[in-house]
Amino acid sequence: MSTSQNTPEKPGTSAEQPTAPAPLPSQALERLGEALPAVATPLGAYRPAVRDGEHILTSGQLPLRDGAPVAVGRAGAELSTQDAAAAARQCALNAIAAAAAVAGDVDALAGVVKVTGFVNSDPSFTDQALVLNGASELLGEVFGEAGIHARSAVGVAALPLGVPVEVEVTFRAR
């Protein structure tokens, strides 16, 4: 006699296989071949990131590497969507570094709550969401399921230093 597939499971059991714990952010960064950059010196009277309870909020992070923009120009004009997305990825890496500095360590970051991105756009450009995927994808690669977040992507006429994108991230701390 066969058992029905609709038979309820015994309490405390699961048909699902146990899942391995998500890697720590430091392990994910190492696997990706990414090193956290030094936190950029603010361009004004603000801090790169602040803690508010269990959240760490970053200021807008520019796509800087070693103190210089990785790209300059407007998405849809001087830069392709792909080039602007690569710049957004650098912004996210910089945001992780700024938040880790406040948290004391990158592994003290538990996940991502919200991302807001500003895309320096040609007036006819409407793919701001695709540009911000560069940041969102990195955050997902580093934090796994905990890196999936709410997001806003906004087109703007100009950004500091002429960069194509600026990204703010709200992290959840452990």
Residue frames relative to the residue before (quaternion, step in Angstrom):
aa qw qx qy qz dx dy dz
M 1.0000 0.0000 0.0000 0.0000 0.00 0.00 0.00
S 0.2841 -0.7717 0.5460 0.1599 3.61 -0.79 0.98
T 0.4230 -0.6844 0.5274 0.2729 3.51 -1.18 0.53
S 0.5249 -0.6359 0.4722 0.3117 3.53 -1.10 0.66
Q 0.4915 -0.6536 0.4869 0.3069 3.55 -1.09 0.67
N 0.6432 0.5231 -0.3220 0.4572 3.58 1.24 -0.24
T 0.3952 0.7178 -0.4847 0.3061 3.58 1.26 0.17
P 0.4385 -0.6966 0.4847 0.2960 3.59 -0.75 0.95
E 0.5057 -0.6398 0.4904 0.3072 3.53 -1.16 0.67
K 0.5673 -0.5583 0.4716 0.3796 3.52 -1.26 0.43
P 0.5784 -0.5769 0.4245 0.3905 3.61 -1.02 0.62
G 0.8027 0.2876 -0.2265 0.4708 3.53 -1.04 0.84
T 0.6616 0.4500 -0.3263 0.5033 3.59 1.24 0.13
S 0.1456 -0.7811 0.6021 0.0782 3.52 -1.24 0.38
A 0.4397 -0.6808 0.5220 0.2658 3.54 -1.07 0.76
E 0.6037 0.5689 -0.3559 0.4303 3.58 1.21 -0.39
Q 0.4858 -0.6318 0.5180 0.3107 3.54 -1.17 0.65
P 0.5255 -0.6090 0.4637 0.3714 3.60 -1.02 0.63
T 0.3192 -0.7470 0.5532 0.1846 3.54 -1.05 0.77
A 0.5139 -0.6235 0.4909 0.3259 3.52 -1.15 0.65
P 0.5412 -0.6069 0.4465 0.3735 3.59 -1.02 0.62
A 0.5652 -0.5924 0.4504 0.3561 3.53 -1.14 0.68
P 0.5145 -0.6298 0.4644 0.3507 3.60 -1.01 0.68
L 0.5619 -0.5692 0.4696 0.3738 3.53 -1.22 0.47
P 0.6394 -0.5335 0.3751 0.4072 3.61 -1.13 0.52
S 0.6370 0.5293 -0.3429 0.4432 3.62 0.96 -0.77
Q 0.6488 0.5056 -0.3121 0.4754 3.59 1.03 -0.77
A 0.6481 0.5145 -0.3183 0.4625 3.58 0.98 -0.83
L 0.6440 0.5138 -0.3219 0.4666 3.59 0.95 -0.83
E 0.6476 0.5112 -0.3204 0.4655 3.58 0.96 -0.84
R 0.6437 0.5227 -0.3146 0.4619 3.58 0.96 -0.89
L 0.6921 0.4670 -0.2615 0.4843 3.60 1.06 -0.78
G 0.4315 -0.7034 0.4589 0.3294 3.58 1.24 -0.28
E 0.5048 0.6381 -0.4169 0.4051 3.57 1.22 0.54
A 0.1474 -0.7523 0.6358 0.0902 3.56 -1.03 0.83
L 0.4864 -0.6516 0.4854 0.3212 3.56 -1.00 0.77
P 0.3802 -0.7257 0.5254 0.2299 3.58 -0.86 0.95
A 0.6101 -0.4804 0.4534 0.4376 3.53 -1.32 0.12
V 0.5111 -0.6343 0.4784 0.3279 3.57 -1.07 0.71
A 0.4711 -0.6957 0.4743 0.2628 3.56 -0.84 1.04
T 0.4984 -0.6185 0.5192 0.3155 3.54 -1.15 0.68
P 0.5004 -0.6681 0.4501 0.3174 3.61 -0.79 0.94
L 0.4283 -0.7009 0.5188 0.2368 3.55 -1.15 0.73
G 0.7849 0.1885 -0.1053 0.5808 3.59 1.28 -0.01
A 0.7113 -0.4393 0.3454 0.4264 3.54 -1.31 -0.40
Y 0.5163 0.5894 -0.4512 0.4272 3.57 0.38 1.28
R 0.4344 -0.6586 0.5398 0.2936 3.55 -1.35 0.09
P 0.5785 -0.6017 0.4160 0.3607 3.61 -1.07 0.60
A 0.7867 -0.0735 0.0556 0.6104 3.60 1.15 -0.61
V 0.1001 -0.7711 0.6261 0.0585 3.55 -1.24 0.57
R 0.3587 -0.7109 0.5630 0.2213 3.54 -1.24 0.54
D 0.0105 -0.7533 0.6576 -0.0062 3.54 -1.12 0.83
G 0.8045 -0.1518 0.0580 0.5712 3.56 -0.06 1.27
E 0.8132 -0.2047 0.1690 0.5180 3.56 -0.75 -1.04
H 0.6587 0.5014 -0.3115 0.4666 3.60 1.25 0.01
I 0.1481 -0.7296 0.6590 0.1072 3.52 -1.23 0.65
L 0.1372 -0.8006 0.5825 0.0297 3.55 -0.68 1.18
T 0.2458 -0.7650 0.5732 0.1603 3.56 -0.87 0.91
S 0.4896 -0.5644 0.5637 0.3521 3.49 -1.32 0.39
G 0.6754 -0.4519 0.3576 0.4602 3.56 -1.24 0.11
Q 0.2007 -0.7864 0.5780 0.0848 3.56 -0.74 1.10
L 0.2871 -0.7560 0.5686 0.1507 3.54 -0.86 1.01
P 0.5361 -0.6209 0.4541 0.3476 3.60 -1.20 0.37
L 0.2015 0.7871 -0.5459 0.2045 3.55 0.47 1.27
R 0.0205 -0.7423 0.6691 0.0283 3.53 -1.20 0.68
D 0.8309 -0.0164 -0.0486 0.5541 3.56 -0.72 1.10
G 0.7279 -0.4776 0.2280 0.4360 3.56 1.01 0.89
A 0.7102 0.4030 -0.2539 0.5183 3.60 1.25 -0.02
P 0.5676 -0.5960 0.4347 0.3657 3.61 -1.08 0.62
V 0.4034 -0.6937 0.5396 0.2548 3.58 -1.06 0.78
A 0.7822 0.0345 -0.0194 0.6218 3.57 1.29 -0.37
V 0.1076 -0.7563 0.6425 0.0607 3.54 -1.25 0.57
G 0.6067 0.5620 -0.4188 0.3749 3.56 -1.03 0.79
R 0.5524 -0.6100 0.4726 0.3152 3.51 -1.41 0.08
A 0.4840 -0.6274 0.5248 0.3109 3.53 -1.08 0.78
G 0.7903 0.2758 -0.2236 0.4993 3.55 -0.91 0.92
A 0.7075 0.3341 -0.2489 0.5708 3.59 1.27 -0.01
E 0.8311 0.1286 -0.0475 0.5389 3.58 -0.02 -1.29
L 0.7828 0.2687 -0.1305 0.5459 3.60 1.16 -0.57
S 0.4618 -0.6475 0.5320 0.2908 3.54 -1.17 0.65
T 0.6608 -0.4731 0.3957 0.4276 3.55 -1.29 0.25
Q 0.6591 0.5228 -0.3069 0.4451 3.60 0.95 -0.87
D 0.6605 0.4934 -0.3110 0.4729 3.60 0.96 -0.81
A 0.6477 0.4981 -0.3150 0.4828 3.58 1.03 -0.76
A 0.6280 0.5260 -0.3322 0.4675 3.62 1.06 -0.72
A 0.6216 0.5214 -0.3396 0.4759 3.61 1.04 -0.71
A 0.6333 0.5093 -0.3258 0.4831 3.60 1.06 -0.71
A 0.6292 0.5274 -0.3314 0.4650 3.61 1.03 -0.75
R 0.6013 0.5491 -0.3483 0.4644 3.59 1.09 -0.70
Q 0.6488 0.4997 -0.3167 0.4786 3.60 0.98 -0.83
C 0.6067 0.5476 -0.3502 0.4577 3.60 1.03 -0.75
A 0.6670 0.5003 -0.3046 0.4605 3.59 0.91 -0.91
L 0.6295 0.5198 -0.3328 0.4720 3.59 0.99 -0.78
N 0.6511 0.5031 -0.3048 0.4797 3.58 1.01 -0.81
A 0.6322 0.5244 -0.3312 0.4644 3.60 1.05 -0.73
I 0.6200 0.5248 -0.3421 0.4724 3.59 1.00 -0.78
A 0.6560 0.5154 -0.3099 0.4560 3.59 0.92 -0.90
A 0.6653 0.5021 -0.3076 0.4590 3.61 0.90 -0.90
A 0.6751 0.4815 -0.2932 0.4758 3.59 0.95 -0.87
A 0.6373 0.5295 -0.3275 0.4541 3.58 0.99 -0.80
A 0.6174 0.5464 -0.3436 0.4497 3.59 1.05 -0.71
V 0.6724 0.4693 -0.2883 0.4946 3.59 1.04 -0.75
A 0.6961 0.4818 -0.2683 0.4598 3.59 0.97 -0.88
G 0.5207 -0.6361 0.4146 0.3903 3.57 1.20 -0.51
D 0.7843 -0.0640 0.0756 0.6124 3.58 1.20 -0.50
V 0.5686 -0.6062 0.4235 0.3603 3.59 -1.05 0.68
D 0.6637 0.5118 -0.3179 0.4432 3.61 1.04 -0.65
A 0.5545 0.5713 -0.3973 0.4565 3.59 1.29 0.02
L 0.5824 0.5388 -0.3772 0.4777 3.59 1.31 -0.04
A 0.2702 -0.8044 0.5149 0.1217 3.58 -0.68 1.13
G 0.7862 -0.2209 0.1735 0.5505 3.59 1.08 -0.55
V 0.5070 -0.6327 0.5112 0.2852 3.50 -1.41 -0.11
V 0.2694 -0.7670 0.5662 0.1357 3.57 -0.95 0.93
K 0.8189 -0.0733 0.1358 0.5528 3.59 0.68 -1.11
V 0.1162 -0.7500 0.6484 0.0603 3.52 -1.19 0.75
T 0.0418 -0.7542 0.6546 0.0319 3.55 -1.03 0.85
G 0.0438 -0.8184 0.5728 -0.0138 3.54 -0.78 1.05
F 0.1959 -0.7521 0.6228 0.0899 3.51 -1.10 0.84
V 0.1243 -0.8152 0.5653 0.0225 3.56 -0.64 1.15
N 0.3626 -0.7011 0.5812 0.1981 3.56 -0.76 1.14
S 0.0297 0.8700 -0.4793 0.1119 3.54 -0.11 1.34
D 0.5089 -0.5531 0.5614 0.3463 3.49 -1.28 0.56
P 0.6061 -0.5956 0.3659 0.3796 3.65 -0.95 0.71
S 0.7125 0.4405 -0.2683 0.4757 3.62 1.06 -0.59
F 0.5258 0.6578 -0.4009 0.3608 3.62 1.26 -0.14
T 0.0373 -0.8273 0.5603 -0.0158 3.60 -0.79 1.00
D 0.5758 0.6087 -0.3731 0.3984 3.61 1.21 0.26
Q 0.1238 0.8210 -0.5438 0.1221 3.58 1.00 0.81
A 0.6263 0.5498 -0.3443 0.4323 3.60 0.98 -0.78
L 0.6473 0.5112 -0.3228 0.4642 3.60 1.01 -0.75
V 0.6067 0.5373 -0.3496 0.4700 3.58 1.07 -0.69
L 0.7004 0.4784 -0.2752 0.4526 3.59 0.84 -0.97
N 0.4989 0.6373 -0.4388 0.3903 3.59 1.19 -0.27
G 0.5637 0.6018 -0.3885 0.4112 3.60 1.10 -0.56
A 0.6856 0.4477 -0.2703 0.5064 3.58 0.99 -0.83
S 0.6758 0.5151 -0.3001 0.4335 3.57 0.83 -0.99
E 0.6569 0.5152 -0.3193 0.4484 3.57 0.94 -0.83
L 0.6411 0.5038 -0.3388 0.4694 3.61 0.94 -0.78
L 0.6551 0.5136 -0.3195 0.4527 3.60 0.89 -0.89
G 0.6425 0.5070 -0.3159 0.4799 3.60 1.05 -0.71
E 0.6514 0.5142 -0.3116 0.4629 3.59 1.01 -0.79
V 0.7046 0.4605 -0.2619 0.4722 3.58 1.02 -0.76
F 0.8140 0.2783 -0.1193 0.4957 3.61 0.88 -0.93
G 0.4218 -0.7148 0.4699 0.3006 3.60 1.22 0.00
E 0.8355 -0.1069 0.1168 0.5262 3.55 -1.05 -0.82
A 0.6571 0.5170 -0.3053 0.4557 3.61 1.05 -0.74
G 0.6267 0.5420 -0.3345 0.4489 3.59 1.28 -0.16
I 0.5215 0.6048 -0.4286 0.4224 3.58 1.28 -0.09
H 0.0278 -0.8492 0.5172 -0.1029 3.55 -0.65 1.16
A 0.5369 -0.5235 0.5262 0.4011 3.51 -1.41 0.03
R 0.0383 -0.8297 0.5566 -0.0188 3.59 -1.07 0.62
S 0.1037 -0.7351 0.6639 0.0895 3.52 -1.32 0.55
A 0.0984 -0.7707 0.6283 0.0399 3.57 -1.04 0.85
V 0.0394 -0.8319 0.5503 -0.0591 3.55 -0.50 1.25
G 0.3196 -0.7308 0.5716 0.1923 3.57 -0.92 0.91
V 0.0419 -0.7984 0.6006 -0.0095 3.56 -0.96 0.93
A 0.5876 -0.6198 0.4107 0.3193 3.57 -1.27 0.45
A 0.8005 -0.0430 0.0506 0.5956 3.62 1.13 -0.54
L 0.1288 -0.7662 0.6239 0.0847 3.55 -1.31 0.45
P 0.6753 -0.4882 0.3435 0.4331 3.61 -1.18 0.39
L 0.8471 0.1453 -0.1542 0.4875 3.55 -1.12 0.82
G 0.5518 -0.6405 0.3813 0.3740 3.59 1.27 0.23
V 0.3684 0.7540 -0.4779 0.2596 3.61 1.25 0.27
P 0.5452 -0.6592 0.4134 0.3117 3.60 -1.14 0.51
V 0.8212 0.0919 -0.0109 0.5632 3.60 1.10 -0.47
E 0.0830 -0.7443 0.6610 0.0469 3.53 -1.29 0.62
V 0.0958 -0.8249 0.5571 -0.0032 3.58 -0.81 1.01
E 0.1517 -0.7393 0.6518 0.0756 3.55 -1.08 0.94
V 0.0649 -0.7994 0.5968 0.0252 3.59 -0.98 0.79
T 0.1882 -0.7231 0.6513 0.1322 3.54 -1.15 0.76
F 0.1437 -0.7937 0.5899 0.0362 3.56 -0.65 1.21
R 0.3281 -0.6677 0.6193 0.2509 3.53 -1.33 0.36
A 0.2657 -0.7708 0.5610 0.1430 3.59 -0.82 0.99
R 0.5320 -0.6112 0.4818 0.3335 3.57 -1.25 0.47
